[in-house]
Amino acid sequence: MLIGYARVSTGLQNLDMQMDALTQHGCDKLFHDKMSGTKKQRPGLEEALTYARQGDTIVVWRLDRLGRNMQDLIQIVNSLNEQGIGFHSIQENLTMDRSNATGQLMFHLFAAFAEFERNLIQERSAAGRAAARARGRLGGRPEKFGSKDIEMMKALIESGTPIKDVAEKWGISRTTIYRYLEKR
């Protein structure tokens, strides 16, 4: 049986392309996650690995969908191999035959390339954030309250209103009020 596993890094990304490729490849059962591959606990992957039996094959769209670093990939594929479960990556057209030296070498090469690609993406992202900061753009979500709201909070607190009541009025925690007041 072919068992497909798909993963995207965030809930905003779409699994459709991977799921379609897995279905076209002939996967009988599909599992997925919408979370970073760096997370150890991935429920969809754990379900797929638990579901697979000897003689089955785990199929992924691309090698980096299974794991984000070489150590994790090697650990997962070694575990599959010990259980008599095969592994196939569609994009790399890579079927793991860990029973011989050539199969092991190919796996290690592709795992190294997947990790290298991930490191390049991280470096480009860090450089992009640094360039944006140099131009005065800060990342993160915009502040919820403007200066008028903060001045009103400050005035209420100074007039003797308990900070707990001010926090309830704006629907935020006391810590958030302290953080806003520190910035001013």
C-alpha positions in Angstrom: 0.0 0.0 0.0 1.2 3.5 -0.8 0.7 5.9 2.1 1.1 9.6 1.3 2.3 12.3 3.6 2.0 16.1 2.9 3.1 19.0 4.9 3.1 22.8 4.6 4.8 25.1 7.1 1.9 27.3 8.1 -1.9 27.2 8.1 -1.9 30.0 5.4 -0.2 27.7 2.9 -2.2 25.2 0.8 -1.7 21.4 0.7 -3.7 20.9 -2.6 -0.6 20.6 -4.9 1.0 18.0 -2.7 -2.2 16.0 -2.1 -3.0 16.0 -5.8 0.5 14.7 -6.6 0.3 12.0 -4.0 -3.1 10.9 -5.3 -1.9 10.8 -8.9 1.1 8.8 -7.7 -1.4 6.1 -6.5 -1.4 6.7 -2.7 -4.3 4.8 -1.1 -4.2 6.7 2.2 -3.2 10.4 2.8 -2.0 12.1 5.9 -0.9 15.7 6.4 0.3 18.4 8.7 0.2 22.2 8.6 3.2 23.0 10.7 6.9 23.6 10.5 9.0 20.5 9.8 11.3 21.6 12.6 8.6 20.5 15.1 9.3 17.1 16.6 5.6 16.4 17.2 3.8 16.2 13.9 0.4 14.4 14.3 -0.1 13.7 10.6 3.4 12.2 10.2 3.0 10.2 13.4 -0.4 8.8 12.2 1.1 7.9 8.8 4.1 6.1 10.5 1.7 4.3 12.9 -0.6 3.3 10.0 2.1 1.9 7.8 2.8 -1.9 7.9 5.6 -4.0 6.6 5.6 -3.9 2.8 3.9 -0.5 2.6 5.6 2.6 1.2 5.5 6.1 2.6 5.4 8.6 -0.2 6.2 12.3 0.0 6.0 15.0 -2.6 9.5 16.2 -1.8 12.2 15.1 0.6 12.1 18.2 2.7 8.4 17.6 3.5 9.4 14.6 5.6 12.0 16.4 7.7 14.0 19.6 7.8 17.4 18.3 8.6 19.5 15.3 7.7 19.5 13.8 11.1 15.7 13.6 11.3 15.4 12.3 7.7 18.0 9.6 8.4 16.3 8.6 11.7 12.8 8.4 10.0 14.0 6.4 7.0 16.1 4.1 9.2 13.1 3.4 11.3 11.0 2.7 8.2 13.7 0.4 6.9 13.9 -1.6 10.2 10.1 -2.1 10.0 10.2 -3.2 6.3 8.5 -0.1 5.1 9.6 1.6 1.9 10.1 5.3 1.2 9.6 7.3 -2.0 10.0 11.0 -2.8 8.1 12.0 -6.0 10.1 15.2 -6.9 13.5 13.7 -6.5 12.2 10.4 -8.0 14.0 8.7 -5.2 13.0 5.3 -3.8 15.0 4.3 -0.8 16.6 0.9 -1.0 18.6 1.0 2.1 19.6 -2.7 1.8 22.7 -1.7 -0.4 25.5 0.8 -0.3 24.3 2.7 -3.4 20.8 3.2 -1.9 22.3 4.5 1.3 24.6 6.9 -0.5 21.8 8.3 -2.6 19.6 8.9 0.4 22.4 10.7 2.3 23.2 12.9 -0.8 19.5 13.9 -1.2 19.1 14.5 2.5 22.3 16.7 2.5 20.9 18.7 -0.5 17.5 19.2 1.3 19.3 20.5 4.4 21.5 22.8 2.3 18.4 24.2 0.6 16.7 24.8 3.9 19.8 26.6 5.2 19.9 28.8 2.1 16.3 29.8 2.6 17.0 30.7 6.3 20.1 32.8 5.2 18.1 34.7 2.6 15.2 35.3 5.0 17.6 36.7 7.6 19.3 38.9 5.1 15.9 40.2 3.9 14.8 41.0 7.5 18.1 42.8 8.1 17.7 44.8 4.9 14.2 45.8 5.9 15.4 46.9 9.4 18.1 49.0 7.8 15.4 50.8 5.8 13.5 51.4 9.0 10.8 48.7 8.6 10.2 46.6 11.6 8.6 43.2 11.5 5.7 41.9 13.5 2.1 42.8 13.9 1.0 46.4 14.1 0.2 47.7 17.6 -3.4 47.2 18.7 -3.8 50.6 20.4 -2.8 54.1 19.2 -1.4 56.9 21.2 -4.9 58.2 22.1 -5.9 54.9 23.7 -2.6 54.7 25.6 -3.0 58.3 26.8 -6.5 57.4 28.0 -5.2 54.3 29.8 -2.5 56.4 31.5 -4.9 59.1 32.5 -7.3 56.5 34.1 -4.5 54.9 36.0 -3.1 58.2 37.2 -6.6 59.2 38.4 -6.7 56.2 40.6 -8.6 53.6 38.5 -7.1 50.2 39.3 -5.0 48.8 36.5 -7.1 45.6 36.6 -10.3 47.6 35.7 -8.4 49.4 32.9 -7.2 46.1 31.5 -10.8 44.7 31.6 -12.2 47.8 29.8 -9.8 47.3 26.9 -9.9 43.5 26.9 -6.2 43.1 27.5 -3.9 41.9 30.3 -2.3 44.1 33.0 1.1 43.0 31.5 0.1 44.4 28.1 -0.8 47.8 29.7 2.5 47.9 31.5 4.3 47.2 28.2 2.4 50.0 26.4 3.1 52.4 29.2 6.8 51.5 29.3 7.1 52.3 25.6 5.7 55.8 26.1 
